[in-house]
Amino acid sequence: MSEDQTTLRDRLEDILESINLIQEWTAGRKSVNDYLTSSTGMMAFNASVMRLQVIGEHIGRLLKSNLSLLNDYPQIPWHAIYGLRNFISHEYANIDEEIIVSTINNDLQPLKDVIEDMLKR
């Protein structure tokens, strides 16, 4: 599917899929040590970071094409999500694990709730 054919619904569904996968992979993991002390934890961490990058990429596109929709949900820090994507993309070796784990634990569910609401509209 070309960039022009990617619809708003496609982007929102991709974001939702990424959130669901992250939540599945990270279930029961609450601290950085839960990730960094085993190979399966490290795999879950790295896969989740890549999905956070996917989420940020879609948000970046929405910031350019559907800003009015995003503005209807000021409780979500849209620009910060895109900023995290940029950091992951350009500074992967310098990722702060605490920030990623905090994002997973505290920020994904509110984003998921908003994305689900958008999909119902």
MOPAC internal coordinates of N, CA, C and O (Angstrom, degrees):
PM7 1SCF
backbone

  N    0.0000 0     0.00 0     0.00 0    0    0    0
  C    1.4570 1     0.00 0     0.00 0    1    0    0
  C    1.5256 1   108.27 1     0.00 0    2    1    0
  O    1.2310 1   120.66 1   -52.77 1    3    2    1
  N    1.3030 1   116.34 1   127.23 1    3    2    1
  C    1.4577 1   119.84 1   179.76 1    5    3    2
  C    1.5234 1   109.90 1   -75.24 1    6    5    3
  O    1.2310 1   121.71 1   -15.64 1    7    6    5
  N    1.3170 1   114.34 1   164.36 1    7    6    5
  C    1.4718 1   120.48 1  -179.49 1    9    7    6
  C    1.5249 1   110.79 1   -56.97 1   10    9    7
  O    1.2310 1   120.10 1   140.73 1   11   10    9
  N    1.3332 1   117.42 1   -39.27 1   11   10    9
  C    1.4588 1   120.71 1  -178.92 1   13   11   10
  C    1.5230 1   112.20 1   -66.61 1   14   13   11
  O    1.2310 1   119.96 1   153.67 1   15   14   13
  N    1.3316 1   117.67 1   -26.33 1   15   14   13
  C    1.4531 1   121.45 1  -177.41 1   17   15   14
  C    1.5245 1   113.06 1   -89.40 1   18   17   15
  O    1.2310 1   120.44 1   171.00 1   19   18   17
  N    1.3203 1   116.77 1    -9.00 1   19   18   17
  C    1.4598 1   120.12 1   179.07 1   21   19   18
  C    1.5212 1   108.10 1   -73.90 1   22   21   19
  O    1.2310 1   120.80 1   -61.77 1   23   22   21
  N    1.3047 1   116.07 1   118.23 1   23   22   21
  C    1.4547 1   120.30 1  -176.84 1   25   23   22
  C    1.5243 1   110.82 1   -91.44 1   26   25   23
  O    1.2310 1   121.44 1   -12.27 1   27   26   25
  N    1.2952 1   114.85 1   167.73 1   27   26   25
  C    1.4585 1   121.14 1   174.72 1   29   27   26
  C    1.5219 1   109.68 1   -56.41 1   30   29   27
  O    1.2310 1   120.19 1   133.73 1   31   30   29
  N    1.3219 1   117.24 1   -46.27 1   31   30   29
  C    1.4728 1   121.33 1   179.75 1   33   31   30
  C    1.5285 1   110.40 1   -59.12 1   34   33   31
  O    1.2310 1   119.89 1   136.98 1   35   34   33
  N    1.3304 1   117.81 1   -43.02 1   35   34   33
  C    1.4673 1   121.17 1   178.56 1   37   35   34
  C    1.5307 1   110.68 1   -58.11 1   38   37   35
  O    1.2310 1   120.72 1   133.97 1   39   38   37
  N    1.3141 1   116.23 1   -46.03 1   39   38   37
  C    1.4672 1   120.22 1  -179.20 1   41   39   38
  C    1.5290 1   110.79 1   -63.33 1   42   41   39
  O    1.2310 1   120.61 1   133.72 1   43   42   41
  N    1.3115 1   116.44 1   -46.28 1   43   42   41
  C    1.4639 1   120.22 1  -179.33 1   45   43   42
  C    1.5257 1   110.98 1   -63.19 1   46   45   43
  O    1.2310 1   120.48 1   139.35 1   47   46   45
  N    1.3234 1   116.70 1   -40.65 1   47   46   45
  C    1.4670 1   119.84 1   178.38 1   49   47   46
  C    1.5237 1   111.41 1   -66.45 1   50   49   47
  O    1.2310 1   119.93 1   143.08 1   51   50   49
  N    1.3209 1   117.75 1   -36.92 1   51   50   49
  C    1.4683 1   120.90 1   176.52 1   53   51   50
  C    1.5242 1   111.11 1   -65.36 1   54   53   51
  O    1.2310 1   120.47 1   139.15 1   55   54   53
  N    1.3253 1   116.70 1   -40.85 1   55   54   53
  C    1.4634 1   120.53 1   177.07 1   57   55   54
  C    1.5187 1   109.68 1   -62.16 1   58   57   55
  O    1.2310 1   120.71 1   133.47 1   59   58   57
  N    1.3163 1   116.25 1   -46.53 1   59   58   57
  C    1.4625 1   120.70 1   179.95 1   61   59   58
  C    1.5303 1   110.91 1   -61.44 1   62   61   59
  O    1.2310 1   120.03 1   136.91 1   63   62   61
  N    1.3083 1   117.56 1   -43.09 1   63   62   61
  C    1.4651 1   121.11 1   177.42 1   65   63   62
  C    1.5302 1   111.00 1   -59.54 1   66   65   63
  O    1.2310 1   120.46 1   136.52 1   67   66   65
  N    1.3210 1   116.72 1   -43.48 1   67   66   65
  C    1.4674 1   120.21 1   178.84 1   69   67   66
  C    1.5233 1   111.41 1   -62.81 1   70   69   67
  O    1.2310 1   120.33 1   136.60 1   71   70   69
  N    1.3091 1   116.97 1   -43.40 1   71   70   69
  C    1.4646 1   120.37 1   178.48 1   73   71   70
  C    1.5240 1   110.04 1   -61.32 1   74   73   71
  O    1.2310 1   120.54 1   133.47 1   75   74   73
  N    1.3173 1   116.57 1   -46.53 1   75   74   73
  C    1.4666 1   120.34 1  -179.65 1   77   75   74
  C    1.5226 1   111.53 1   -60.26 1   78   77   75
  O    1.2310 1   120.24 1   138.11 1   79   78   77
  N    1.3225 1   117.15 1   -41.89 1   79   78   77
  C    1.4626 1   120.21 1   178.65 1   81   79   78
  C    1.5262 1   111.23 1   -64.59 1   82   81   79
  O    1.2310 1   120.45 1   134.06 1   83   82   81
  N    1.3134 1   116.74 1   -45.94 1   83   82   81
  C    1.4646 1   119.98 1   178.61 1   85   83   82
  C    1.5215 1   109.88 1   -58.64 1   86   85   83
  O    1.2310 1   120.42 1   134.04 1   87   86   85
  N    1.3196 1   116.81 1   -45.96 1   87   86   85
  C    1.4648 1   119.47 1  -179.25 1   89   87   86
  C    1.5238 1   111.29 1   -62.97 1   90   89   87
  O    1.2310 1   120.14 1   143.15 1   91   90   89
  N    1.3163 1   117.34 1   -36.85 1   91   90   89
  C    1.4624 1   120.61 1   177.68 1   93   91   90
  C    1.5291 1   110.88 1   -66.71 1   94   93   91
  O    1.2310 1   120.57 1   132.48 1   95   94   93
  N    1.3264 1   116.51 1   -47.52 1   95   94   93
  C    1.4603 1   121.16 1  -176.94 1   97   95   94
  C    1.5226 1   113.00 1   -66.96 1   98   97   95
  O    1.2310 1   120.55 1   151.77 1   99   98   97
  N    1.3224 1   116.55 1   -28.23 1   99   98   97
  C    1.4662 1   119.83 1  -172.66 1  101   99   98
  C    1.5232 1   113.15 1  -105.20 1  102  101   99
  O    1.2310 1   119.91 1  -175.28 1  103  102  101
  N    1.3123 1   117.78 1     4.72 1  103  102  101
  C    1.4662 1   121.38 1  -179.30 1  105  103  102
  C    1.5338 1   109.71 1   -54.14 1  106  105  103
  O    1.2310 1   121.23 1   -50.97 1  107  106  105
  N    1.3151 1   115.26 1   129.03 1  107  106  105
  C    1.4532 1   120.90 1   178.20 1  109  107  106
  C    1.5211 1   114.12 1    85.29 1  110  109  107
  O    1.2310 1   119.65 1   174.23 1  111  110  109
  N    1.3020 1   118.27 1    -5.77 1  111  110  109
  C    1.4730 1   121.91 1   178.61 1  113  111  110
  C    1.5230 1   107.88 1  -101.93 1  114  113  111
  O    1.2310 1   120.44 1   -57.63 1  115  114  113
  N    1.3092 1   116.76 1   122.37 1  115  114  113
  C    1.4663 1   119.85 1  -176.26 1  117  115  114
  C    1.5240 1   113.94 1  -121.04 1  118  117  115
  O    1.2310 1   119.94 1   157.22 1  119  118  117
  N    1.3306 1   117.71 1   -22.78 1  119  118  117
  C    1.4624 1   119.88 1  -177.07 1  121  119  118
  C    1.5222 1   110.01 1  -121.88 1  122  121  119
  O    1.2310 1   121.04 1   -15.44 1  123  122  121
  N    1.3198 1   115.62 1   164.56 1  123  122  121
  C    1.4586 1   120.70 1   178.10 1  125  123  122
  C    1.5222 1   110.25 1   -56.53 1  126  125  123
  O    1.2310 1   120.23 1   139.72 1  127  126  125
  N    1.3261 1   117.16 1   -40.28 1  127  126  125
  C    1.4694 1   120.22 1   179.95 1  129  127  126
  C    1.5184 1   112.59 1   -61.13 1  130  129  127
  O    1.2310 1   120.28 1   149.79 1  131  130  129
  N    1.3111 1   117.07 1   -30.21 1  131  130  129
  C    1.4688 1   120.26 1   177.74 1  133  131  130
  C    1.5244 1   111.28 1   -62.42 1  134  133  131
  O    1.2310 1   120.60 1   157.91 1  135  134  133
  N    1.3191 1   116.45 1   -22.09 1  135  134  133
  C    1.4607 1   121.35 1   179.19 1  137  135  134
  C    1.5270 1   112.17 1   -97.47 1  138  137  135
  O    1.2310 1   120.67 1   137.22 1  139  138  137
  N    1.3099 1   116.32 1   -42.78 1  139  138  137
  C    1.4592 1   120.48 1  -167.19 1  141  139  138
  C    1.5208 1   114.78 1   -85.65 1  142  141  139
  O    1.2310 1   119.68 1   175.17 1  143  142  141
  N    1.3217 1   118.22 1    -4.83 1  143  142  141
  C    1.4629 1   119.86 1  -175.63 1  145  143  142
  C    1.5235 1   113.93 1   -99.22 1  146  145  143
  O    1.2310 1   120.00 1  -176.19 1  147  146  145
  N    1.3191 1   117.60 1     3.81 1  147  146  145
  C    1.4645 1   119.63 1   177.64 1  149  147  146
  C    1.5200 1   109.71 1  -149.07 1  150  149  147
  O    1.2310 1   121.12 1   -21.87 1  151  150  149
  N    1.3135 1   115.47 1   158.13 1  151  150  149
  C    1.4644 1   118.97 1   179.28 1  153  151  150
  C    1.5319 1   111.10 1   -67.92 1  154  153  151
  O    1.2310 1   120.19 1   144.49 1  155  154  153
  N    1.3370 1   117.25 1   -35.51 1  155  154  153
  C    1.4691 1   118.51 1   177.94 1  157  155  154
  C    1.5292 1   110.64 1   -69.38 1  158  157  155
  O    1.2310 1   120.51 1   145.23 1  159  158  157
  N    1.3152 1   116.62 1   -34.77 1  159  158  157
  C    1.4565 1   119.78 1   175.69 1  161  159  158
  C    1.5162 1   111.63 1   -65.48 1  162  161  159
  O    1.2310 1   120.60 1   138.10 1  163  162  161
  N    1.3177 1   116.46 1   -41.90 1  163  162  161
  C    1.4653 1   120.33 1   178.28 1  165  163  162
  C    1.5318 1   110.62 1   -64.99 1  166  165  163
  O    1.2310 1   120.63 1   140.99 1  167  166  165
  N    1.3286 1   116.39 1   -39.01 1  167  166  165
  C    1.4593 1   119.78 1   177.33 1  169  167  166
  C    1.5337 1   110.26 1   -62.33 1  170  169  167
  O    1.2310 1   120.54 1   135.14 1  171  170  169
  N    1.3269 1   116.56 1   -44.86 1  171  170  169
  C    1.4638 1   120.51 1   179.31 1  173  171  170
  C    1.5240 1   110.53 1   -62.26 1  174  173  171
  O    1.2310 1   120.67 1   139.02 1  175  174  173
  N    1.3328 1   116.32 1   -40.98 1  175  174  173
  C    1.4655 1   120.93 1   179.48 1  177  175  174
  C    1.5288 1   110.11 1   -62.61 1  178  177  175
  O    1.2310 1   120.52 1   127.45 1  179  178  177
  N    1.3219 1   116.61 1   -52.55 1  179  178  177
  C    1.4634 1   120.41 1  -177.09 1  181  179  178
  C    1.5265 1   112.04 1   -63.26 1  182  181  179
  O    1.2310 1   120.26 1   138.84 1  183  182  181
  N    1.3176 1   117.11 1   -41.16 1  183  182  181
  C    1.4645 1   119.88 1   177.87 1  185  183  182
  C    1.5278 1   110.58 1   -64.32 1  186  185  183
  O    1.2310 1   120.56 1   140.68 1  187  186  185
  N    1.3265 1   116.53 1   -39.32 1  187  186  185
  C    1.4671 1   120.41 1   179.34 1  189  187  186
  C    1.5235 1   110.90 1   -65.45 1  190  189  187
  O    1.2310 1   120.37 1   139.63 1  191  190  189
  N    1.3259 1   116.89 1   -40.37 1  191  190  189
  C    1.4679 1   120.32 1   178.02 1  193  191  190
  C    1.5266 1   109.91 1   -60.84 1  194  193  191
  O    1.2310 1   120.54 1   137.83 1  195  194  193
  N    1.3124 1   116.57 1   -42.17 1  195  194  193
  C    1.4687 1   119.15 1   179.35 1  197  195  194
  C    1.5285 1   111.05 1   -64.65 1  198  197  195
  O    1.2310 1   120.00 1   142.16 1  199  198  197
  N    1.3222 1   117.60 1   -37.84 1  199  198  197
  C    1.4653 1   120.28 1   177.62 1  201  199  198
  C    1.5301 1   111.12 1   -70.79 1  202  201  199
  O    1.2310 1   119.81 1   147.82 1  203  202  201
  N    1.3269 1   117.96 1   -32.18 1  203  202  201
  C    1.4690 1   119.94 1   173.54 1  205  203  202
  C    1.5262 1   109.51 1   -63.47 1  206  205  203
  O    1.2310 1   120.69 1   144.41 1  207  206  205
  N    1.3105 1   116.28 1   -35.59 1  207  206  205
  C    1.4564 1   120.52 1   176.65 1  209  207  206
  C    1.5345 1   110.51 1   -64.76 1  210  209  207
  O    1.2310 1   120.17 1   137.75 1  211  210  209
  N    1.3157 1   117.27 1   -42.25 1  211  210  209
  C    1.4664 1   121.84 1   177.25 1  213  211  210
  C    1.5287 1   109.93 1   -60.46 1  214  213  211
  O    1.2310 1   120.83 1   134.01 1  215  214  213
  N    1.3254 1   116.02 1   -45.99 1  215  214  213
  C    1.4663 1   120.21 1   178.74 1  217  215  214
  C    1.5227 1   109.56 1   -58.23 1  218  217  215
  O    1.2310 1   120.50 1   132.53 1  219  218  217
  N    1.3104 1   116.64 1   -47.47 1  219  218  217
  C    1.4632 1   120.75 1  -179.39 1  221  219  218
  C    1.5143 1   113.10 1   -62.53 1  222  221  219
  O    1.2310 1   120.51 1   143.44 1  223  222  221
  N    1.3144 1   116.63 1   -36.56 1  223  222  221
  C    1.4649 1   120.46 1   178.17 1  225  223  222
  C    1.5299 1   110.29 1   -63.34 1  226  225  223
  O    1.2310 1   120.72 1   134.58 1  227  226  225
  N    1.3115 1   116.24 1   -45.42 1  227  226  225
  C    1.4724 1   119.30 1   178.37 1  229  227  226
  C    1.5302 1   111.08 1   -65.06 1  230  229  227
  O    1.2310 1   120.34 1   138.68 1  231  230  229
  N    1.3112 1   116.96 1   -41.32 1  231  230  229
  C    1.4755 1   119.98 1   178.48 1  233  231  230
  C    1.5240 1   109.92 1   -61.31 1  234  233  231
  O    1.2310 1   120.57 1   138.43 1  235  234  233
  N    1.3239 1   116.51 1   -41.57 1  235  234  233
  C    1.4645 1   119.90 1   177.91 1  237  235  234
  C    1.5177 1   112.20 1   -58.03 1  238  237  235
  O    1.2310 1   120.84 1   138.27 1  239  238  237
  N    1.3275 1   116.00 1   -41.73 1  239  238  237
  C    1.4684 1   119.89 1   177.94 1  241  239  238
  C    1.5283 1   110.75 1   -66.92 1  242  241  239
  O    1.2310 1   120.77 1   141.27 1  243  242  241
  N    1.3291 1   116.14 1   -38.73 1  243  242  241
  C    1.4693 1   119.57 1   178.76 1  245  243  242
  C    1.5230 1   111.50 1   -67.67 1  246  245  243
  O    1.2310 1   120.22 1   145.42 1  247  246  245
  N    1.3204 1   117.18 1   -34.58 1  247  246  245
  C    1.4646 1   120.30 1   176.95 1  249  247  246
  C    1.5249 1   110.66 1   -60.65 1  250  249  247
  O    1.2310 1   120.62 1   148.71 1  251  250  249
  N    1.3235 1   116.43 1   -31.29 1  251  250  249
  C    1.4622 1   120.83 1  -179.26 1  253  251  250
  C    1.5256 1   112.76 1   -85.00 1  254  253  251
  O    1.2310 1   120.58 1   151.00 1  255  254  253
  N    1.3365 1   116.49 1   -29.00 1  255  254  253
  C    1.4674 1   118.01 1  -171.94 1  257  255  254
  C    1.5241 1   115.08 1  -115.72 1  258  257  255
  O    1.2310 1   119.57 1   159.77 1  259  258  257
  N    1.3138 1   118.43 1   -20.23 1  259  258  257
  C    1.4681 1   121.46 1  -175.42 1  261  259  258
  C    1.5234 1   111.84 1  -137.59 1  262  261  259
  O    1.2310 1   120.76 1  -137.37 1  263  262  261
  N    1.3128 1   116.15 1    42.63 1  263  262  261
  C    1.4592 1   120.36 1  -176.19 1  265  263  262
  C    1.5208 1   112.10 1   -59.52 1  266  265  263
  O    1.2310 1   119.73 1   143.69 1  267  266  265
  N    1.3105 1   118.11 1   -36.31 1  267  266  265
  C    1.4706 1   120.03 1  -178.76 1  269  267  266
  C    1.5249 1   110.86 1   -62.52 1  270  269  267
  O    1.2310 1   120.13 1   142.39 1  271  270  269
  N    1.3209 1   117.35 1   -37.61 1  271  270  269
  C    1.4604 1   120.44 1   177.07 1  273  271  270
  C    1.5282 1   110.16 1   -64.61 1  274  273  271
  O    1.2310 1   120.29 1   133.74 1  275  274  273
  N    1.3153 1   117.05 1   -46.26 1  275  274  273
  C    1.4657 1   120.60 1  -179.92 1  277  275  274
  C    1.5263 1   111.36 1   -63.44 1  278  277  275
  O    1.2310 1   120.57 1   145.09 1  279  278  277
  N    1.3131 1   116.51 1   -34.91 1  279  278  277
  C    1.4643 1   120.22 1   179.75 1  281  279  278
  C    1.5279 1   112.20 1   -64.38 1  282  281  279
  O    1.2310 1   120.38 1   161.00 1  283  282  281
  N    1.3350 1   116.87 1   -19.00 1  283  282  281
  C    1.4625 1   120.66 1   176.66 1  285  283  282
  C    1.5264 1   111.98 1   -72.66 1  286  285  283
  O    1.2310 1   120.34 1   171.31 1  287  286  285
  N    1.3284 1   116.95 1    -8.69 1  287  286  285
  C    1.4711 1   122.54 1  -178.12 1  289  287  286
  C    1.5323 1   109.62 1  -129.15 1  290  289  287
  O    1.2310 1   120.60 1  -111.31 1  291  290  289
  N    1.3368 1   116.46 1    68.69 1  291  290  289
  C    1.4735 1   119.23 1  -175.91 1  293  291  290
  C    1.5303 1   113.91 1   -68.67 1  294  293  291
  O    1.2310 1   119.83 1   168.44 1  295  294  293
  N    1.3219 1   117.93 1   -11.56 1  295  294  293
  C    1.4630 1   120.68 1   179.25 1  297  295  294
  C    1.5286 1   112.19 1   -72.82 1  298  297  295
  O    1.2310 1   120.16 1   166.51 1  299  298  297
  N    1.3172 1   117.30 1   -13.49 1  299  298  297
  C    1.4618 1   121.82 1   179.46 1  301  299  298
  C    1.5354 1   108.11 1   -99.67 1  302  301  299
  O    1.2310 1   120.02 1   -50.92 1  303  302  301
  N    1.3279 1   117.56 1   129.08 1  303  302  301
  C    1.4761 1   120.37 1  -179.85 1  305  303  302
  C    1.5346 1   110.86 1   -83.35 1  306  305  303
  O    1.2310 1   120.73 1  -102.93 1  307  306  305
  N    1.3150 1   116.22 1    77.07 1  307  306  305
  C    1.4669 1   122.23 1  -173.15 1  309  307  306
  C    1.5193 1   112.54 1   -55.73 1  310  309  307
  O    1.2310 1   120.30 1   134.31 1  311  310  309
  N    1.3215 1   117.03 1   -45.69 1  311  310  309
  C    1.4695 1   120.41 1  -178.36 1  313  311  310
  C    1.5237 1   111.40 1   -67.10 1  314  313  311
  O    1.2310 1   120.21 1   146.46 1  315  314  313
  N    1.3125 1   117.20 1   -33.54 1  315  314  313
  C    1.4701 1   120.40 1   177.51 1  317  315  314
  C    1.5286 1   110.72 1   -67.90 1  318  317  315
  O    1.2310 1   120.25 1   143.53 1  319  318  317
  N    1.3236 1   117.13 1   -36.47 1  319  318  317
  C    1.4678 1   120.72 1   177.20 1  321  319  318
  C    1.5271 1   109.36 1   -62.83 1  322  321  319
  O    1.2310 1   120.88 1   135.15 1  323  322  321
  N    1.3082 1   115.93 1   -44.85 1  323  322  321
  C    1.4581 1   119.58 1   178.10 1  325  323  322
  C    1.5337 1   110.49 1   -66.31 1  326  325  323
  O    1.2310 1   120.49 1   143.08 1  327  326  325
  N    1.3075 1   116.67 1   -36.92 1  327  326  325
  C    1.4638 1   120.40 1   177.27 1  329  327  326
  C    1.5228 1   111.96 1   -62.92 1  330  329  327
  O    1.2310 1   120.29 1   141.36 1  331  330  329
  N    1.3328 1   117.05 1   -38.64 1  331  330  329
  C    1.4600 1   120.38 1   176.56 1  333  331  330
  C    1.5287 1   109.51 1   -63.56 1  334  333  331
  O    1.2310 1   120.22 1   139.67 1  335  334  333
  N    1.3055 1   117.19 1   -40.33 1  335  334  333
  C    1.4689 1   120.72 1   176.42 1  337  335  334
  C    1.5141 1   110.84 1   -58.09 1  338  337  335
  O    1.2310 1   120.38 1   135.01 1  339  338  337
  N    1.3231 1   116.88 1   -44.99 1  339  338  337
  C    1.4638 1   120.38 1   179.66 1  341  339  338
  C    1.5238 1   111.28 1   -63.02 1  342  341  339
  O    1.2310 1   120.71 1   138.09 1  343  342  341
  N    1.3254 1   116.24 1   -41.91 1  343  342  341
  C    1.4576 1   119.83 1   179.52 1  345  343  342
  C    1.5274 1   110.79 1   -63.88 1  346  345  343
  O    1.2310 1   120.48 1   134.81 1  347  346  345
  N    1.3144 1   116.68 1   -45.19 1  347  346  345
  C    1.4680 1   120.64 1   178.14 1  349  347  346
  C    1.5266 1   109.66 1   -59.29 1  350  349  347
  O    1.2310 1   120.47 1   136.03 1  351  350  349
  N    1.3099 1   116.71 1   -43.97 1  351  350  349
  C    1.4622 1   121.10 1  -176.28 1  353  351  350
  C    1.5212 1   112.82 1   -66.73 1  354  353  351
  O    1.2310 1   120.44 1   143.28 1  355  354  353
  N    1.3186 1   116.76 1   -36.72 1  355  354  353
  C    1.4617 1   120.07 1  -171.29 1  357  355  354
  C    1.5256 1   114.54 1  -108.07 1  358  357  355
  O    1.2310 1   119.96 1   163.78 1  359  358  357
  N    1.3180 1   117.68 1   -16.22 1  359  358  357
  C    1.4665 1   121.36 1  -176.22 1  361  359  358
  C    1.5179 1   111.45 1  -133.71 1  362  361  359
  O    1.2310 1   119.89 1  -142.50 1  363  362  361
  N    1.3266 1   117.81 1    37.50 1  363  362  361
  C    1.4677 1   121.04 1  -172.92 1  365  363  362
  C    1.5222 1   112.56 1   -52.16 1  366  365  363
  O    1.2310 1   120.19 1   139.96 1  367  366  365
  N    1.3142 1   117.25 1   -40.04 1  367  366  365
  C    1.4706 1   121.04 1  -177.79 1  369  367  366
  C    1.5278 1   112.37 1   -67.42 1  370  369  367
  O    1.2310 1   120.06 1   163.83 1  371  370  369
  N    1.3156 1   117.49 1   -16.17 1  371  370  369
  C    1.4657 1   121.60 1  -177.22 1  373  371  370
  C    1.5206 1   113.46 1  -107.46 1  374  373  371
  O    1.2310 1   120.04 1  -164.18 1  375  374  373
  N    1.3116 1   117.53 1    15.82 1  375  374  373
  C    1.4618 1   121.02 1  -178.81 1  377  375  374
  C    1.5247 1   109.86 1   -63.09 1  378  377  375
  O    1.2310 1   121.33 1   -45.65 1  379  378  377
  N    1.3191 1   115.05 1   134.35 1  379  378  377
  C    1.4592 1   121.63 1   175.66 1  381  379  378
  C    1.5279 1   107.91 1   -87.86 1  382  381  379
  O    1.2310 1   121.02 1   -68.67 1  383  382  381
  N    1.3178 1   115.65 1   111.33 1  383  382  381
  C    1.4664 1   120.66 1  -176.34 1  385  383  382
  C    1.5236 1   112.18 1   -58.81 1  386  385  383
  O    1.2310 1   120.20 1   144.64 1  387  386  385
  N    1.3283 1   117.23 1   -35.36 1  387  386  385
  C    1.4704 1   120.84 1   179.54 1  389  387  386
  C    1.5278 1   111.06 1   -61.54 1  390  389  387
  O    1.2310 1   120.46 1   139.35 1  391  390  389
  N    1.3172 1   116.72 1   -40.65 1  391  390  389
  C    1.4722 1   120.67 1   179.57 1  393  391  390
  C    1.5241 1   110.02 1   -65.76 1  394  393  391
  O    1.2310 1   120.38 1   136.87 1  395  394  393
  N    1.3147 1   116.87 1   -43.13 1  395  394  393
  C    1.4698 1   120.24 1  -179.55 1  397  395  394
  C    1.5246 1   110.14 1   -63.81 1  398  397  395
  O    1.2310 1   120.42 1   133.52 1  399  398  397
  N    1.3303 1   116.81 1   -46.48 1  399  398  397
  C    1.4697 1   120.02 1  -178.93 1  401  399  398
  C    1.5263 1   110.36 1   -64.98 1  402  401  399
  O    1.2310 1   120.20 1   140.29 1  403  402  401
  N    1.3149 1   117.22 1   -39.71 1  403  402  401
  C    1.4664 1   120.25 1   176.52 1  405  403  402
  C    1.5307 1   110.66 1   -62.84 1  406  405  403
  O    1.2310 1   120.32 1   138.75 1  407  406  405
  N    1.3099 1   116.99 1   -41.25 1  407  406  405
  C    1.4637 1   121.14 1   177.68 1  409  407  406
  C    1.5194 1   110.58 1   -60.86 1  410  409  407
  O    1.2310 1   120.83 1   134.33 1  411  410  409
  N    1.3274 1   116.01 1   -45.67 1  411  410  409
  C    1.4662 1   120.24 1   179.56 1  413  411  410
  C    1.5273 1   110.76 1   -62.63 1  414  413  411
  O    1.2310 1   120.59 1   133.93 1  415  414  413
  N    1.3245 1   116.48 1   -46.07 1  415  414  413
  C    1.4637 1   121.16 1  -174.76 1  417  415  414
  C    1.5284 1   113.61 1   -73.90 1  418  417  415
  O    1.2310 1   120.06 1   147.38 1  419  418  417
  N    1.3288 1   117.50 1   -32.62 1  419  418  417
  C    1.4616 1   119.92 1  -169.41 1  421  419  418
  C    1.5266 1   115.59 1  -114.63 1  422  421  419
  O    1.2310 1   120.25 1   155.12 1  423  422  421
  N    1.3165 1   117.13 1   -24.88 1  423  422  421
  C    1.4618 1   118.90 1  -169.34 1  425  423  422
  C    1.5233 1   115.15 1  -109.66 1  426  425  423
  O    1.2310 1   120.26 1   159.56 1  427  426  425
  N    1.3193 1   117.11 1   -20.44 1  427  426  425
  C    1.4721 1   118.11 1  -176.26 1  429  427  426
  C    1.5229 1   113.32 1   -69.99 1  430  429  427
  O    1.2310 1   120.20 1   137.68 1  431  430  429
  N    1.3237 1   117.23 1   -42.32 1  431  430  429
  C    1.4673 1   118.13 1  -177.24 1  433  431  430
  C    1.5305 1   112.33 1   -64.25 1  434  433  431
  O    1.2310 1   119.04 1   135.68 1  435  434  433
  N    1.3422 1   119.43 1   -44.32 1  435  434  433
  C    1.4704 1   117.48 1   175.98 1  437  435  434
  C    1.5320 1   112.50 1   -60.76 1  438  437  435
  O    1.2310 1   120.31 1   142.26 1  439  438  437
  N    1.3326 1   117.02 1   -37.74 1  439  438  437
  C    1.4677 1   119.68 1   176.77 1  441  439  438
  C    1.5163 1   110.18 1   -65.48 1  442  441  439
  O    1.2310 1   120.30 1   137.32 1  443  442  441
  N    1.3162 1   117.02 1   -42.68 1  443  442  441
  C    1.4700 1   121.28 1   178.76 1  445  443  442
  C    1.5256 1   110.18 1   -59.12 1  446  445  443
  O    1.2310 1   120.16 1   135.47 1  447  446  445
  N    1.3126 1   117.29 1   -44.53 1  447  446  445
  C    1.4646 1   120.80 1   179.54 1  449  447  446
  C    1.5264 1   111.30 1   -58.90 1  450  449  447
  O    1.2310 1   120.47 1   137.99 1  451  450  449
  N    1.3282 1   116.70 1   -42.01 1  451  450  449
  C    1.4637 1   120.95 1  -179.96 1  453  451  450
  C    1.5275 1   110.73 1   -69.18 1  454  453  451
  O    1.2310 1   120.13 1   136.67 1  455  454  453
  N    1.3114 1   117.35 1   -43.33 1  455  454  453
  C    1.4698 1   120.28 1   179.88 1  457  455  454
  C    1.5287 1   109.95 1   -61.82 1  458  457  455
  O    1.2310 1   120.25 1   137.40 1  459  458  457
  N    1.3254 1   117.14 1   -42.60 1  459  458  457
  C    1.4648 1   119.92 1   177.23 1  461  459  458
  C    1.5184 1   111.01 1   -62.00 1  462  461  459
  O    1.2310 1   120.05 1   141.82 1  463  462  461
  N    1.3402 1   117.51 1   -38.18 1  463  462  461
  C    1.4532 1   120.81 1   177.43 1  465  463  462
  C    1.5329 1   110.64 1   -65.33 1  466  465  463
  O    1.2310 1   120.46 1   138.56 1  467  466  465
  N    1.3089 1   116.73 1   -41.44 1  467  466  465
  C    1.4642 1   120.43 1   178.34 1  469  467  466
  C    1.5246 1   111.19 1   -61.56 1  470  469  467
  O    1.2310 1   120.93 1   139.30 1  471  470  469
  N    1.3166 1   115.82 1   -40.70 1  471  470  469
  C    1.4663 1   119.72 1  -179.10 1  473  471  470
  C    1.5250 1   112.18 1   -67.03 1  474  473  471
  O    1.2310 1   120.17 1   155.07 1  475  474  473
  N    1.3272 1   117.29 1   -24.93 1  475  474  473
  C    1.4688 1   120.44 1   177.98 1  477  475  474
  C    1.5191 1   111.79 1   -78.22 1  478  477  475
  O    1.2310 1   119.78 1   159.42 1  479  478  477
  N    1.3200 1   118.03 1   -20.58 1  479  478  477
  C    1.4623 1   121.81 1  -176.50 1  481  479  478
  C    1.5095 1   112.32 1   -68.42 1  482  481  479
  O    1.2310 1   120.10 1   180.00 1  483  482  481

